[in-house]
Structures are given as C-alpha cells and as structure tokens.
Amino acid sequence: MLEIKNLHARIAEDGTEIIRGLNLTVQPGEICAIMGPNGSGKSTLSYILSGRDDYEVTEGDILYNGESILDLNPAERAAKGIFLAFQYPVEIPGVATMQFLKVAMNEQRKARGEAELTTPEFIRRVKDASAKLQINPDMLKRPLNVGFSGGEKKRAEILQMALLEPKLCVLDETDSGLDIDALKIVADGVNALKSPDRAVIVITHYQRLLDYIVPDTVHVLYKGQIVKTGDKSLALELEANGYADIIGEAA
C-alpha cells in the first residue's frame, strides 16, 4: 500500500534536512509502529505523508498503491484515503463539529463519485460511531476542538477516522496527553477499523500504546532513517533498554 524509497526531505523555510534516506514499506492490513527518540523525524514523516507544505522532498519518492503522491496536495491525498491524526489537534472557532464532519464526509463521497449522505443517514452514522468512542453528544454541538480536553480531541480525531474510512491511517503520537481510560477508548476505536485493506501507521514514543494497538512490525527511526526493524517484541526491548544500544549500532 505504501512504499517510501530513499526519501530525503528538509524544512522548506531554512533548508534543514530532517529525513535522510528513509525506506519503508507498509502492506494492506498491516499495523506498523514507528518509534524513536525526540528529533528523529517521526512527526516530520507524518506531515510529509499528508502533504504539508512546510517540508520539501529533495530526493526519493512516496508511492501509495503504486502511484507517486509527491505532486498531490493534502486534499487530493485525503480524497485518495490518506488520513493523519494530529499529535495536537487544533481548535477551529466558528466551525461546528457536526458541520465539519458532514462537509468532510460528503467531500470524500464526492471524490469517490458517490451521492451525498442525507441528513438522517449522516446523523445515524455519527451517533453510532460516537457511541462506540464514548463521546458525549454535547461535545458534537460545540465548535471543532474548542474547549475540548486532550482526551476529547483525540476521540474526535478517531471519530473522524471512523466516519471517513481512510485506507492509510497515520496516527502521530495519538497517546500524547491521554490518561489510561482515554487511551483504551481511543485504541479500541483504532482496532475496530482494522481490516485487510486498511493500513495503520502508529507513531509513538512509548510501548504503552502498543499494549492496546498491537503492531505487526516495529521500526526505529533515528536521524531521519529506519535503523532497525522487528516485530512487537522490539517495542518491549526499547521500553526495557531505551534507544542507546540501537543508536550506538547505527552510529
């Protein structure tokens, strides 16, 4: 589903190189965890996958279902089924959460050549999905993310993912700021979306999220490169021993 080939990327504003020859393959149905110390390029990779224009790809390619996406803008990538859940979802005053969800879902349907949802069908889908994530209906009446707690913001992100049904889900440190109860609810929401034709990339610092979203593969990112790959036992090793040994091997 996703193939990243020798990717090099830098910050567009000052030219600082962050990604330095990264190679990664993600198969349909796979849950792929990316771990690494601060400053290794994890969030940068998520932004580049989503098409954020703060970063410039200088070498290599990103293939999604065999097609290069480097020339596609964020909206085009989203229409093709790429979804990014942010580490820190932004507040959008004046934009009602329900209106945002309805527009987003119908734009996706339009891109796929499908008819727009009727209002009753839209409301039913939102109610069903929000109930599974234990989202208070009053939260959906407020402007998007405005006044939401950290847990509410993350649940709102997973709600969007459940409703939009993307094919490639990128979760950028979704566990950041969550207590254990909220973490379990968010993880259950992600696990409910697992399917043979959907891949999930989980970017995290900590093993605790991977107790609930169990990865098929774990990659260690350091200085913009994948320096080690393994199964879920690699995450346990990192939790126990830290990154020092792996970084030493890569140096």
N, C-alpha and C positions, 0 to 999 in steps of 0.2 A: 504493500500500500504506500509506504514512504521509503524513499531511498535518497539519502544525503551523501553526495560524492565530493570529497576533498573540499569541503566548504571553508572559505575564508571570508570573514566579514569584519567591518570596522564601524566605529561610531561615525556617522556622516559629518557631524559638526567639527570634530577635531582630528579625525583620522586614526584614532586609537584602535589598534587591531584587538578584537576580543575572541573571535573564533578563528582557529589556526589549523586548518586541515582536518576538519571533523568528518568522519564517516559513520553512518548509522543506517540500519535497515530495520523497518518495522513491518511485520506481516499482519494481514487482516486477522482479527480475533485476538491479537496479542495485547497484553498489558505490559508495557515497557517502563521501567523506572530509571530515571536519571538522577544520580546523586553526585555530590561533590562539594568541596569547601567553598566558602564565600569567595566571590570574584572569579569563579572558574568558567563562567559563561552560560550558566543554566537558564537564567531568565532571558538573557540575550537570545539564546536559541529559540525560546518560545516566541519572542517578539518577531524574530526573523521568519519563523514559520507562518505567523499570522499576517505578515506583510507590513509591519510598522516601518514608516519611512525614516526613522531616526538612525537606521542602520543601512550600510551599503555592502552588498555582496561583491567582493573583488575577484573571486575565483571559485570554481566549482559549480555545483548545481543541486537543486532540490526537485526530485521527481515525486509526484503524487499520482498514484495509479498510472505510472509510466509517462506522465506529462510534466514538463518543467513548469513550475509556478512562479518563477522569479519575476516575470513581467506582469503578473496579476496583482491587482490592488486588493486591500483587505476585504472589500465587499465581494469581489469575484471569488476569492478564496473561500469565504464563508458560504457563498452560494454553492460551491462545489463540495461542501461538507466538512470544512476545517473549522474547529471551534477552540477558542482559547478562554480558559477560566483564569482570571487575573489573581495575582497574589493579593493585591489591594484594589478591589473593585471601586470605581469612582462613583461619587454621588452626582446625580443629574437632576437638579432642582427644576421643577416645572414640567417634567416628563412623568406622567403617571405610569406606574409599573405595569398595570394591565394594558394600557395603550401601547407601551413599548413592546410587550410580549405579542400583542395582536399584530402590530406592524411587522415585527421581525418574522413571525411565523408565516404571514401572508407573502412577504417578500421572498422568503425561501421557497414557498409553494409556487410563486410566480416564476422564479428562476428554473424550477423543475417542470414548468408547463402545466401545473395543476391549478384547479379552481381555488379561489379564496375560501377560507372557512366561514361558515355562517356564525353569527354571534352566539347562538345556543351551543353549537358544536365547540367553538373556541372556549366558552365558559366551562363546559363539561370537561374538556381536556385539562384546563388549568386546575380545576377543582380536584380532579383525580390525581394529577401529578403533585400538587401542593400537599395533599393529604398524606401521601407516601413520605414526603420530606418533613412532615410535621410543621408546616408553615401556617402561621396564624392568618386567616383570611383578611384581617385588618391590615396586615403588612402590605398586602397587594393593593390596597387602596391609597397607599402613600406614594410620593414621588420616588423614582427608582433609587434605591440605596440610601435615601436621605433619612438620617436618624437611625439607620439600621445598626444593630450590634455587629461585631465581627462575624459571629455565627450566622446571623440573618443574611448578611451579604453573601457569604459562601453558599448558603442554602438557595438564595436567589440565583446564583450562578448555576448551580446544579439543576435548578428548576428550568432555567433557560435551555440547558443542555438536553434535559429530558424532553422538552417540548419541540426543540429544533431537530432532534435526532441526527446529529452530525455523524460522519463516518470516521473522522480522525479527531479525537478529543485530547487537547493538551491542557493539563492541569498544572499551573505554575504555583507551587507551594500552597496548595489548597488547604493544607493543615495549619498554615500560619495563623496564630491567634485563636485557635479553636480549643475549647475545653473538651474533655473526653466524650461527653454526651453528644455534643455537636459534631465531633469528629466521626463518631459511629453513624450518625444520621446521614452525614454527607457521604461517607464511604458506602453505606447501603444504597444511596441514590446512584452512585457511580457503578456499583456492582450490578444493580438492576438493569443497567444499559449494556452490559457485556453481551456481545453476540459475535457469531463467526465472521460477520462482515464489518465489524467496527473495531478500531484500534484505539487504545488509550495510552498516552504518554504521561506518566506521573513524575513531576519534578519535585524533589523533596530533599531536605537536609537529614531527615530523621527516619529511623526504622519504624517508629510507632504507627505512621500512616500505613505502612506496608504490612502491618499485622491485620489490617482490615481490607485493604485493596492488595491482594496478593499478586505480585508480578510474575510474569513468565521469564523475563530477562531483567537484569540489573546492569546498568552501565555507569562507570565512574568517569566524570568529566573533570578535567584538570587543565588549566591554561588553554582552554578552547579546543581540546582534543579528547576523544574517548581513550582512556589509558588502561582500562580493564573492563571485562565483561564476564558475567556469570549468571547463575540462577538466583533464586531468592535467598540462598544461604550467604551470598556475597553481602547482602544488606545486613545480615546478622553479624557477619565478620566486621563490617565497618562500625556497627554500633558498639561492638566489644573493644575494638582496637583502634578506631579512628582511621584517618586517612594517611598518617605519616609513612607507613610502610609502602603503601601503593604509590604515594608521591615520590618516595625515595627510589623505587624501581623505575619510575617514569623519567626521573631527572637525568 
